[in-house]
Amino acid sequence: MQRDLRRLSDGQFDLIVVGAGIYGTAAAWDASLRGLSVAIVDRSDFGGGTSFNSLKTVHGGIRELQSGNIAGLRKFVRERRALSRVAPHLVHPLPFVIPTYKRVSRHRWIMRVGFAINDLLAHDRNDLADSSKHLPPSRLLSRKECLTLNPLIEPDGVTGGIEWHDCQMYNSDRVNLSFLLSAVAKGAVPANYVECVGILRRNRRIEGIVVRDRLGTEQFDVRGRVVLNGTGPWATTLLNTIVPELKHTLPQGLSSAMNMVLSRPMHGQHALGGPAASRLLFVAPWRGLALVGTSHEPFSGTPDSFVAKRSDIEHFISGVNQAFPRLNVGIEDVRLLHRGLLPTQATIGGAVQLLKASAVRDHRVDGIEGLLTVLGVRYTTARDTAHETINTVFSLLDRTAPPCRTNATPLVGGDIKNFDEFLRLSLATETPGVSQRTRRRLALSYGTTHKDLLDALQSTPSDRTELGSSCPITRAEVRHAVRHEMAVKLSDAVLRRTEAGSAGHPGNDALRTAAAVMSEELGWSPERVDAEIIDTTETYVLPHHA
C-alpha cells in the first residue's frame, strides 16, 4: 500500500470515501469487494481520529435488551459473530463479570432472567466453524464467586453476580487497517493526510472533491460519481464547508468520550463492571495492562477545538474509583488517554444519550445528488452500516447491488480455519533468531501475513533488534509499516501500525530507534527526526490546565 497521489488525481471513481476511520474503511472494503472503483482519503492518518478511542470491546448487544430493542440485539450478535469470523486473529472471546444488588434494577434474579433471555435471543452466536471463537452461555454467580472474580468493587450490598462473554479486539487499530488493506487488495486507492477542501459539482450533482495534500502544498481534484462523508464528528463541519446550503441536516450533538490505559496489570482474565453514578464502567485486561472506560460527557464546540482538560480526566478517574474503589487509580497511573467525539441524540440532566443507531443520510432528500453522510456510533456495527451504505451507493449509480459478502470474507490476515490451531502451529514453527514471544505477537497482530514479517526478520538480522529496553517491537515491523502500510509519520508507525506505543509511551530509546528506521526509508533530516519524536511524545502528555 503506497501513497501515490497521482492515482487519485488521474482516476475516475465510482465512490470517493472521505474519512478513513472504521466506518469509512468498512465502506471502502464493501464497495471494493462488490466491484466498485474506490478512493479513500483522510485528513489525518487512517484511524487516527475517533476510531483510535475505543474500549476494544466487540459487543453482543446486551444493552439493547434493556430497552427492548430485540432487532438491535440481533444485529449486535450477528456483527460480533461476523468480526470473529473475518478477523479471528484480532477478535477474541472475553469473559465479563458484573455484580448484582438488592435493588430491582440490579437484582440477582431479574438480571439472571435478562441474561437468560439474551442467551436465547443469541442462540446462533456460535454459528462459526472456528470453535475457538465460541461463547458459552451466561451464568449466575454467588456473592463469594462474584467478589473473587471481581475484587475491585465495593463488596457492601453485593448479592451475587453475572458472568457472560463478549469479545475484545487485540488491536483495534489493525482491525481498521485490515479493512483498508483488504479494500486496497481489491483495487481501492488510499491516501492519508489528504484533506477534502471543496466539492466538484454540476448544478446539484456531485462529481468529485477538491483535496489538499497536507504533507505538501499541492491541491487537486479527485473525480467520482458518489462521495461518502465518513468524517465522524467532522461530518457537519465538512458539509458546511463544501455544501453550505445543507446546514443542520445532521444530528448536532456531540459527547466527549474517554478511555484510559493504566500502567498496572489486571489480576485475572475477566473484564469487570462496576457502578459509577448512573452508568456502569468497565476495567478489562488488555495486552498485560488494564483498560478502563468509557466516560461520556456533553461537549459544545467544534471538533477541532476538542481537548481533554485535566479536570475532565480527574472527573473520569473519580468515577473509576467510585466503581472500583480497590483499584485506587491516580492520574499518575494513566499510560495513555484515548479521547474522541461521538454523536448524541440528547443530553438529559447532564447525562449523555448517544445516538441509538448509526445513521446513513442520502442527501438527495436535501436536493443534492451523489452525496452520502454516515454517522457511526459503535465499532461493532460498522460493517453492517457499510452494507447499508453501499446498497445506497449502488442506488445512486443506478446499478443493481450485488450481494454483500463482507460478513464471511476474511480480511487480510484473517483466512484462518481455527485460531487456536493456527497459533499453536505458529509457535511450534521455529524461526532462527526470533523468540517465541515475538512470533506470538506477530501472529496476533498480522494473522496469516505475519509470515512476511518473519521472512523480513530472517533476511535482515539487524532488523531483529528491539526498538527499546522496554519495547519489544522490532525494527522490521517499523520498516514494514513504511514500505507496505503507508506509515509516513512516526506516530503512524508507533501508534497505529505496530504495538510499540498503542498502550502507552514506548520509551525515548524506542522512539529514537523507530525514527531512525523511518529516516532510512523516507530520507528524513535530523531536524525532521527530532520534530517527529516531539510530535509523537505529545500524544502521551496529559494536560496540566483545568
C-alpha positions as CSV (number, residue, x, y, z in Angstrom):
1,M,0.0,0.0,0.0
2,Q,1.8,3.1,-1.3
3,R,0.9,6.8,-1.1
4,D,0.5,7.7,-4.8
5,L,-1.4,11.0,-5.2
6,R,-1.3,10.7,-9.0
7,R,-3.6,7.7,-8.9
8,L,-6.1,9.9,-7.1
9,S,-5.8,12.8,-9.5
10,D,-5.8,10.7,-12.6
11,G,-8.6,8.3,-11.6
12,Q,-12.3,8.3,-12.2
13,F,-14.0,6.5,-9.3
14,D,-17.4,5.1,-8.6
15,L,-17.1,6.1,-4.9
16,I,-14.9,8.5,-3.0
17,V,-14.8,7.9,0.7
18,V,-13.8,10.9,2.9
19,G,-12.7,9.7,6.3
20,A,-10.8,6.5,7.0
21,G,-12.0,5.6,10.4
22,I,-13.7,2.3,10.9
23,Y,-16.9,3.4,9.2
24,G,-15.0,4.7,6.1
25,T,-12.7,1.7,5.8
26,A,-15.6,-0.8,6.2
27,A,-17.5,1.0,3.4
28,A,-14.4,1.1,1.2
29,W,-13.9,-2.7,1.7
30,D,-17.6,-3.5,1.0
31,A,-17.6,-1.3,-2.1
32,S,-14.4,-2.7,-3.5
33,L,-15.5,-6.3,-2.8
34,R,-18.7,-5.7,-4.8
35,G,-16.7,-4.4,-7.8
36,L,-16.8,-0.6,-7.4
37,S,-13.8,1.6,-8.0
38,V,-13.0,3.3,-4.8
39,A,-10.8,6.2,-3.5
40,I,-10.4,6.8,0.2
41,V,-8.7,9.8,1.8
42,D,-8.3,11.1,5.4
43,R,-7.1,14.5,6.6
44,S,-5.0,12.7,9.2
45,D,-3.8,9.1,9.4
46,F,-6.1,6.1,8.9
47,G,-8.0,5.6,12.1
48,G,-6.3,8.5,13.8
49,G,-9.5,10.2,14.9
50,T,-12.5,8.9,16.8
51,S,-11.7,5.3,15.9
52,F,-8.5,5.5,17.9
53,N,-10.6,5.9,21.0
54,S,-12.0,2.5,21.9
55,L,-12.6,0.2,24.8
56,K,-11.7,-2.6,22.4
57,T,-15.0,-4.4,23.1
58,V,-17.0,-6.1,20.4
59,H,-20.5,-6.1,21.8
60,G,-23.2,-8.6,21.7
61,G,-26.0,-6.1,22.3
62,I,-27.0,-6.8,25.9
63,R,-27.8,-3.1,26.5
64,E,-30.2,-3.3,23.6
65,L,-32.2,-5.9,25.6
66,Q,-32.6,-3.4,28.4
67,S,-34.5,-1.0,26.1
68,G,-36.5,-3.9,24.5
69,N,-34.7,-3.4,21.1
70,I,-34.7,-7.0,20.0
71,A,-33.8,-6.2,16.4
72,G,-30.8,-4.1,17.7
73,L,-29.6,-7.0,19.9
74,R,-29.8,-9.4,17.0
75,K,-27.7,-7.0,14.9
76,F,-25.0,-6.9,17.5
77,V,-25.0,-10.7,17.8
78,R,-24.6,-11.0,14.0
79,E,-21.9,-8.4,13.8
80,R,-19.9,-9.8,16.8
81,R,-20.0,-13.1,15.0
82,A,-19.0,-11.6,11.7
83,L,-16.0,-9.9,13.1
84,S,-14.9,-13.1,14.9
85,R,-15.2,-14.8,11.5
86,V,-13.4,-12.3,9.3
87,A,-10.6,-11.2,11.7
88,P,-10.1,-14.2,14.0
89,H,-6.5,-13.1,14.8
90,L,-7.7,-9.8,16.1
91,V,-11.1,-10.6,17.8
92,H,-11.2,-13.0,20.8
93,P,-13.7,-14.1,23.4
94,L,-13.6,-12.2,26.7
95,P,-15.5,-13.0,29.9
96,F,-17.3,-10.2,31.8
97,V,-18.5,-10.1,35.4
98,I,-20.9,-7.5,36.9
99,P,-22.3,-7.5,40.5
100,T,-25.9,-7.8,41.5
101,Y,-27.7,-6.0,44.3
102,K,-31.0,-6.0,46.2
103,R,-32.4,-3.1,44.2
104,V,-34.8,-4.0,41.4
105,S,-32.7,-2.7,38.5
106,R,-29.7,-4.8,39.5
107,H,-31.5,-7.6,41.4
108,R,-29.9,-11.0,41.2
109,W,-32.8,-12.9,39.7
110,I,-34.0,-10.2,37.4
111,M,-30.6,-10.0,36.0
112,R,-30.4,-13.7,35.6
113,V,-33.7,-13.8,33.7
114,G,-32.5,-10.9,31.5
115,F,-29.3,-12.7,30.6
116,A,-31.1,-16.0,30.1
117,I,-33.3,-14.2,27.5
118,N,-30.2,-12.8,26.0
119,D,-28.7,-16.3,25.6
120,L,-32.0,-17.4,24.0
121,L,-32.0,-14.5,21.5
122,A,-28.3,-15.1,20.8
123,H,-28.9,-18.8,20.2
124,D,-26.9,-18.6,17.0
125,R,-23.9,-16.7,18.4
126,N,-21.7,-19.8,17.8
127,D,-22.6,-20.4,14.2
128,L,-18.9,-20.3,13.5
129,A,-16.7,-23.1,12.0
130,D,-13.9,-21.9,14.4
131,S,-14.7,-23.5,17.7
132,S,-12.1,-21.3,19.4
133,K,-14.4,-18.4,18.9
134,H,-17.5,-20.0,20.6
135,L,-19.0,-18.1,23.5
136,P,-20.5,-20.1,26.5
137,P,-23.9,-19.1,28.0
138,S,-24.1,-16.7,30.9
139,R,-24.3,-17.9,34.4
140,L,-25.4,-16.7,37.8
141,L,-22.6,-16.2,40.4
142,S,-22.8,-16.5,44.2
143,R,-21.7,-13.5,46.2
144,K,-18.4,-15.2,47.1
145,E,-17.6,-16.1,43.5
146,C,-18.5,-12.6,42.2
147,L,-16.2,-11.0,44.7
148,T,-13.4,-13.5,43.9
149,L,-13.7,-12.7,40.2
150,N,-14.3,-9.0,40.7
151,P,-12.3,-8.0,43.7
152,L,-12.1,-4.3,42.8
153,I,-15.7,-3.3,43.6
154,E,-17.1,-2.2,46.9
155,P,-18.4,-5.5,48.5
156,D,-21.2,-3.9,50.6
157,G,-24.6,-4.7,49.1
158,V,-23.4,-7.2,46.6
159,T,-25.7,-10.2,46.5
160,G,-24.0,-12.1,43.6
161,G,-23.1,-11.5,40.0
162,I,-23.5,-12.5,36.4
163,E,-20.8,-13.8,34.1
164,W,-21.2,-13.6,30.3
165,H,-18.9,-13.4,27.3
166,D,-18.4,-10.8,24.6
167,C,-15.3,-10.3,22.5
168,Q,-12.3,-8.0,22.6
169,M,-10.0,-6.6,19.9
170,Y,-6.4,-7.4,20.5
171,N,-5.5,-4.4,18.3
172,S,-8.4,-2.2,17.2
173,D,-6.1,-0.1,15.0
174,R,-5.1,-3.1,13.0
175,V,-8.8,-4.1,12.7
176,N,-9.4,-0.7,11.0
177,L,-6.2,-1.1,8.9
178,S,-7.2,-4.7,7.9
179,F,-10.4,-3.3,6.4
180,L,-8.4,-0.8,4.5
181,L,-5.7,-3.2,3.3
182,S,-8.5,-5.6,2.1
183,A,-10.0,-2.8,0.1
184,V,-6.6,-1.9,-1.4
185,A,-6.1,-5.5,-2.3
186,K,-9.3,-5.2,-4.4
187,G,-8.1,-2.1,-6.1
188,A,-9.1,0.8,-3.8
189,V,-6.8,3.9,-3.9
190,P,-6.0,5.2,-0.4
191,A,-4.1,8.3,0.8
192,N,-3.6,9.6,4.3
193,Y,-3.0,13.3,5.2
194,V,-5.2,14.4,2.2
195,E,-7.9,16.9,3.2
196,C,-11.2,17.5,1.4
197,V,-11.4,21.3,1.0
198,G,-14.1,21.6,-1.7
199,I,-16.6,19.8,-3.9
200,L,-16.9,19.4,-7.7
201,R,-20.4,19.8,-8.8
202,R,-22.6,20.5,-11.8
203,N,-25.7,22.2,-10.6
204,R,-26.9,19.9,-7.8
205,R,-25.0,16.8,-8.8
206,I,-21.7,16.0,-7.1
207,E,-18.9,15.0,-9.4
208,G,-16.0,14.7,-7.0
209,I,-14.0,16.6,-4.5
210,V,-11.1,19.1,-4.2
211,V,-8.3,18.0,-1.9
212,R,-5.2,19.4,-0.4
213,D,-2.1,17.4,0.3
214,R,-1.3,18.2,4.0
215,L,2.3,16.8,3.6
216,G,2.9,19.2,0.8
217,T,1.3,22.2,-0.9
218,E,-0.5,20.5,-3.8
219,Q,-4.2,20.9,-4.3
220,F,-6.0,18.9,-6.9
221,D,-9.3,17.3,-8.0
222,V,-10.5,13.7,-7.3
223,R,-13.3,12.8,-9.6
224,G,-16.1,10.3,-8.6
225,R,-19.7,9.7,-9.1
226,V,-20.6,9.3,-5.4
227,V,-18.9,11.0,-2.4
228,L,-19.3,9.4,1.1
229,N,-18.8,11.8,4.0
230,G,-17.5,9.4,6.7
231,T,-15.6,12.0,8.8
232,G,-17.3,11.2,12.1
233,P,-17.6,14.3,14.4
234,W,-16.4,16.4,11.5
235,A,-19.3,15.4,9.3
236,T,-21.3,18.6,9.8
237,T,-18.2,20.7,9.5
238,L,-17.3,19.2,6.2
239,L,-20.8,19.6,4.9
240,N,-20.9,23.2,5.9
241,T,-17.6,23.8,4.1
242,I,-18.4,22.0,0.8
243,V,-22.2,22.3,0.6
244,P,-23.2,25.2,2.9
245,E,-26.9,25.0,2.0
246,L,-27.1,21.7,3.8
247,K,-26.6,23.2,7.3
248,H,-28.4,21.4,10.2
249,T,-29.3,18.3,8.2
250,L,-27.5,16.1,10.7
251,P,-27.8,15.5,14.4
252,Q,-25.8,18.3,16.0
253,G,-25.0,17.0,19.5
254,L,-21.6,15.5,20.4
255,S,-20.2,13.9,23.5
256,S,-16.6,13.6,24.6
257,A,-15.7,10.0,25.2
258,M,-12.6,8.8,27.1
259,N,-10.9,5.5,27.8
260,M,-7.7,5.0,29.7
261,V,-4.9,2.5,29.6
262,L,-3.5,2.1,33.1
263,S,0.1,1.2,34.0
264,R,-0.9,-1.7,36.3
265,P,-1.7,-5.2,35.2
266,M,-5.0,-6.9,35.8
267,H,-5.1,-10.0,38.0
268,G,-7.4,-12.4,36.3
269,Q,-8.9,-12.9,32.9
270,H,-12.3,-11.2,33.3
271,A,-13.4,-7.7,32.4
272,L,-15.1,-6.2,35.4
273,G,-18.1,-4.0,35.7
274,G,-18.7,-1.6,38.5
275,P,-21.4,1.1,39.1
276,A,-20.5,4.8,39.0
277,A,-23.2,7.4,39.3
278,S,-25.8,6.5,36.6
279,R,-23.7,4.1,34.5
280,L,-21.5,1.1,34.6
281,L,-17.8,1.4,34.0
282,F,-15.6,-1.5,32.9
283,V,-12.0,-2.3,33.5
284,A,-10.6,-5.0,31.2
285,P,-7.3,-6.9,30.9
286,W,-5.7,-5.9,27.7
287,R,-2.2,-6.9,26.5
288,G,-1.0,-7.3,30.0
289,L,-2.4,-4.0,31.2
290,A,-5.8,-2.6,32.4
291,L,-8.1,-0.7,30.0
292,V,-10.9,1.3,31.7
293,G,-13.9,3.2,30.2
294,T,-16.0,4.6,28.9
295,S,-16.8,8.1,30.1
296,H,-19.3,10.3,28.2
297,E,-19.7,14.0,28.9
298,P,-21.5,16.7,27.0
299,F,-19.4,18.7,24.5
300,S,-20.0,22.0,22.9
301,G,-17.7,23.5,20.3
302,T,-16.1,22.4,17.1
303,P,-14.3,19.1,16.8
304,D,-11.0,20.8,16.1
305,S,-11.3,22.7,19.4
306,F,-11.7,19.5,21.4
307,V,-9.0,18.9,24.0
308,A,-9.3,16.9,27.2
309,K,-8.8,19.1,30.2
310,R,-7.2,17.9,33.4
311,S,-10.4,18.4,35.3
312,D,-12.2,16.1,32.8
313,I,-9.6,13.4,33.4
314,E,-9.8,13.8,37.2
315,H,-13.6,13.6,37.0
316,F,-13.3,10.4,35.0
317,I,-10.8,9.0,37.5
318,S,-13.1,9.9,40.3
319,G,-15.9,7.8,38.6
320,V,-13.5,4.9,38.1
321,N,-12.6,4.9,41.8
322,Q,-16.2,5.1,42.7
323,A,-16.9,2.0,40.5
324,F,-13.7,0.2,41.6
325,P,-12.5,1.6,44.9
326,R,-9.9,-1.1,45.3
327,L,-8.3,-0.2,42.1
328,N,-7.3,3.2,43.6
329,V,-6.4,4.9,40.4
330,G,-4.4,8.1,40.4
331,I,-3.6,10.3,37.4
332,E,0.0,9.1,37.5
333,D,-1.3,5.6,36.6
334,V,-2.6,6.7,33.2
335,R,-0.3,5.5,30.5
336,L,-2.4,6.6,27.6
337,L,-5.7,8.6,27.4
338,H,-7.9,7.8,24.5
339,R,-10.4,10.6,23.6
340,G,-12.9,11.2,20.9
341,L,-16.3,12.7,20.0
342,L,-19.4,10.7,19.4
343,P,-22.8,11.8,18.1
344,T,-25.6,12.2,20.6
345,Q,-29.4,12.4,20.4
346,A,-29.9,14.2,23.7
347,T,-28.4,15.3,27.0
348,I,-30.8,14.9,29.9
349,G,-29.9,16.1,33.3
350,G,-26.3,16.2,32.4
351,A,-26.3,12.6,31.2
352,V,-25.4,12.0,27.6
353,Q,-27.6,9.8,25.5
354,L,-25.7,8.6,22.4
355,L,-27.3,8.2,19.0
356,K,-29.0,4.9,19.3
357,A,-28.0,3.6,15.9
358,S,-25.8,4.6,13.1
359,A,-27.3,6.9,10.5
360,V,-26.9,7.0,6.7
361,R,-28.2,10.1,5.0
362,D,-28.7,10.2,1.3
363,H,-28.6,13.9,0.5
364,R,-31.0,13.5,-2.4
365,V,-33.6,14.4,0.2
366,D,-31.8,17.7,0.6
367,G,-31.7,18.2,-3.2
368,I,-28.1,17.1,-3.7
369,E,-27.3,14.1,-5.9
370,G,-24.3,11.9,-5.3
371,L,-23.6,12.7,-1.7
372,L,-24.0,10.5,1.4
373,T,-23.1,11.0,5.0
374,V,-22.7,8.3,7.5
375,L,-22.7,8.8,11.3
376,G,-21.4,5.8,13.3
377,V,-21.8,5.1,16.9
378,R,-20.4,1.6,17.7
379,Y,-17.2,-0.1,16.4
380,T,-19.1,-3.4,16.4
381,T,-21.8,-2.4,13.9
382,A,-19.5,-0.6,11.3
383,R,-19.6,-3.5,8.9
384,D,-23.4,-3.6,8.9
385,T,-23.7,0.1,8.4
386,A,-21.3,-0.2,5.5
387,H,-23.5,-2.8,4.0
388,E,-26.5,-0.4,4.1
389,T,-24.4,2.5,2.8
390,I,-23.0,0.6,-0.2
391,N,-26.5,-0.6,-1.1
392,T,-27.4,3.1,-1.3
393,V,-24.3,3.9,-3.4
394,F,-25.5,1.3,-6.0
395,S,-28.9,3.0,-6.0
396,L,-27.2,6.3,-6.7
397,L,-25.2,4.7,-9.5
398,D,-28.4,3.3,-10.9
399,R,-26.9,-0.2,-10.7
400,T,-28.2,-3.4,-9.1
401,A,-26.3,-4.1,-5.9
402,P,-24.6,-7.5,-5.8
403,P,-24.9,-9.4,-2.5
404,C,-22.7,-8.1,0.3
405,R,-20.1,-10.7,1.3
406,T,-18.2,-8.9,4.0
407,N,-19.8,-10.9,6.8
408,A,-18.0,-14.0,5.5
409,T,-15.0,-12.9,3.5
410,P,-11.8,-12.9,5.6
411,L,-10.0,-9.6,5.9
412,V,-6.3,-9.5,5.0
413,G,-4.5,-11.9,7.5
414,G,-7.8,-13.5,8.7
415,D,-8.1,-16.6,6.5
416,I,-7.8,-18.9,9.4
417,K,-9.8,-22.0,10.0
418,N,-9.2,-22.4,13.7
419,F,-7.3,-19.7,15.5
420,D,-6.1,-21.8,18.4
421,E,-4.6,-24.3,16.0
422,F,-3.1,-21.5,13.9
423,L,-1.4,-20.0,16.9
424,R,-0.2,-23.4,18.1
425,L,1.4,-24.1,14.7
426,S,2.9,-20.6,14.6
427,L,4.6,-21.0,17.9
428,A,5.7,-24.6,17.1
429,T,7.5,-23.5,13.9
430,E,10.8,-22.1,15.0
431,T,12.3,-19.1,13.2
432,P,16.1,-18.8,13.8
433,G,16.8,-15.7,15.8
434,V,13.2,-14.9,16.6
435,S,11.8,-15.6,20.0
436,Q,8.5,-17.4,20.6
437,R,7.2,-14.2,22.3
438,T,7.8,-12.3,19.1
439,R,6.2,-15.0,16.9
440,R,3.1,-15.0,19.1
441,R,2.8,-11.2,19.0
442,L,3.2,-11.1,15.2
443,A,0.6,-13.9,14.7
444,L,-1.9,-11.9,16.9
445,S,-1.3,-8.6,15.1
446,Y,-0.8,-9.7,11.5
447,G,-2.6,-13.1,11.3
448,T,-1.5,-15.2,8.3
449,T,0.5,-12.3,6.9
450,H,2.9,-12.5,9.9
451,K,5.0,-14.8,7.7
452,D,6.0,-11.7,5.7
453,L,7.4,-10.2,8.9
454,L,9.2,-13.5,9.8
455,D,10.8,-13.6,6.4
456,A,12.0,-10.0,6.9
457,L,13.4,-10.8,10.3
458,Q,15.3,-13.8,8.8
459,S,16.6,-12.0,5.8
460,T,17.8,-8.9,7.7
461,P,19.2,-10.0,11.1
462,S,19.9,-6.4,12.1
463,D,16.2,-5.7,11.9
464,R,15.5,-8.2,14.7
465,T,16.7,-5.6,17.1
466,E,14.0,-4.4,19.5
467,L,13.2,-0.7,19.5
468,G,14.0,-0.1,23.1
469,S,14.8,-1.6,26.5
470,S,11.0,-1.8,27.4
471,C,9.6,-2.1,23.8
472,P,9.8,-5.5,22.2
473,I,8.7,-4.2,18.7
474,T,11.4,-4.9,16.2
475,R,12.9,-2.6,13.6
476,A,11.5,-4.9,10.9
477,E,7.9,-4.0,11.9
478,V,8.5,-0.3,11.6
479,R,10.2,-0.8,8.2
480,H,7.2,-2.9,7.1
481,A,4.8,-0.2,8.2
482,V,6.6,2.3,6.0
483,R,7.0,0.1,3.0
484,H,3.7,-1.7,2.9
485,E,1.2,0.2,5.2
486,M,1.7,3.9,4.3
487,A,3.2,5.0,7.6
488,V,4.5,8.4,6.8
489,K,4.9,9.9,10.3
490,L,6.4,8.4,13.4
491,S,3.1,8.4,15.1
492,D,1.6,6.4,12.3
493,A,4.0,3.6,12.9
494,V,4.2,3.8,16.7
495,L,0.5,4.3,17.5
496,R,-1.5,2.6,14.7
497,R,0.7,0.2,12.6
498,T,2.7,-1.6,15.4
499,E,2.1,-2.2,19.1
500,A,5.0,0.0,20.0
501,G,3.0,2.9,21.5
502,S,-0.7,2.0,21.3
503,A,-0.7,1.1,25.0
504,G,1.5,3.8,26.4
505,H,4.8,5.6,25.8
506,P,7.3,3.0,24.5
507,G,10.3,4.8,25.9
508,N,12.5,7.5,24.4
509,D,15.0,5.0,23.1
510,A,12.2,3.2,21.2
511,L,11.0,6.4,19.7
512,R,14.6,7.3,18.7
513,T,15.2,3.9,17.1
514,A,11.8,3.9,15.3
515,A,12.5,7.4,13.9
516,A,15.9,6.3,12.7
517,V,14.4,3.4,10.7
518,M,11.8,5.7,9.2
519,S,14.6,8.2,8.4
520,E,16.4,5.5,6.5
521,E,13.3,4.7,4.5
522,L,12.0,8.3,3.9
523,G,15.1,10.4,3.9
524,W,14.3,12.5,6.9
525,S,16.8,15.2,8.1
526,P,18.0,15.2,11.7
527,E,15.6,18.1,12.3
528,R,12.7,16.1,10.9
529,V,13.6,13.2,13.2
530,D,13.6,15.5,16.2
531,A,10.2,17.0,15.2
532,E,8.6,13.6,14.7
533,I,9.7,12.5,18.2
534,I,8.4,15.6,19.8
535,D,5.1,15.3,17.9
536,T,4.6,11.7,18.9
537,T,5.6,12.3,22.5
538,E,2.8,14.9,22.8
539,T,0.3,12.0,22.5
540,Y,1.2,10.8,25.9
541,V,1.4,14.2,27.7
542,L,-1.6,14.7,30.0
543,P,-2.9,18.3,30.3
544,H,-1.9,20.4,33.3
545,H,-4.6,23.0,32.8
546,A,-8.0,22.8,34.4
